[in-house]
Amino acid sequence: MFQQTPVYDRLVAERGDIPVQVRGEADRIHRDLDRVLPQTSVPRPSTPPSGSAPEQPPRAL
C-alpha cells in the first residue's frame, strides 16, 4: 500500500505498522459480526476499490 521510504520505516519502528494493525482489527470485527449477524446476500468486499475517491462529508446549507 505505502511505498517504503526512510520516513515510513522510521515511523513503523517508532509506532508500529498502523495500517497492518487497523486491517487486523477490522478483520477481527468482521469475524465477530459474521458470528452474531445473519448472512446477507450481498458479499462484503475484501478490499476497497482501487482508485476510488474518499467519501466527502455532506455540505452544510
C-alpha positions as CSV (number, residue, x, y, z in Angstrom):
1,M,0.0,0.0,0.0
2,F,2.6,2.5,1.0
3,Q,6.0,2.8,-0.6
4,Q,8.8,2.1,1.7
5,T,10.7,5.3,2.5
6,P,13.1,6.2,5.3
7,V,10.4,8.3,7.0
8,Y,7.8,5.5,6.8
9,D,10.4,2.9,8.0
10,R,11.2,5.2,11.0
11,L,7.5,5.7,11.9
12,V,6.9,1.9,11.7
13,A,9.9,1.4,14.0
14,E,8.7,4.0,16.5
15,R,4.9,3.5,16.4
16,G,4.4,0.1,14.8
17,D,2.8,-0.7,11.4
18,I,-0.6,1.1,12.0
19,P,-2.2,0.2,8.6
20,V,-1.5,-3.5,9.3
21,Q,-2.9,-3.2,12.9
22,V,-6.0,-1.4,11.6
23,R,-6.6,-4.1,8.9
24,G,-6.2,-6.8,11.5
25,E,-8.6,-5.2,13.9
26,A,-11.1,-4.6,11.1
27,D,-10.9,-8.3,10.1
28,R,-11.5,-9.3,13.8
29,I,-14.6,-7.1,13.9
30,H,-15.9,-8.6,10.7
31,R,-15.4,-12.1,12.0
32,D,-17.3,-11.2,15.2
33,L,-20.1,-9.6,13.2
34,D,-20.4,-12.6,10.9
35,R,-21.0,-14.8,14.0
36,V,-23.7,-12.6,15.5
37,L,-25.5,-11.2,12.4
38,P,-27.4,-13.3,9.8
39,Q,-25.7,-13.7,6.5
40,T,-26.9,-11.3,3.8
41,S,-27.0,-11.9,0.0
42,V,-24.5,-9.0,-0.6
43,P,-20.9,-10.1,-0.2
44,R,-18.6,-8.0,1.8
45,P,-15.7,-6.6,-0.3
46,S,-12.3,-7.8,0.8
47,T,-10.5,-4.6,-0.2
48,P,-11.8,-1.2,-1.2
49,P,-11.9,-0.5,-4.9
50,S,-8.7,0.9,-6.2
51,G,-8.7,4.5,-7.4
52,S,-12.0,5.4,-5.7
53,A,-12.3,8.8,-4.2
54,P,-12.8,9.1,-0.5
55,E,-16.3,9.9,0.6
56,Q,-17.0,13.6,1.1
57,P,-18.9,14.8,4.1
58,P,-22.3,16.4,3.4
59,R,-22.2,20.1,2.8
60,A,-23.9,22.5,5.2
61,L,-26.6,24.7,3.7
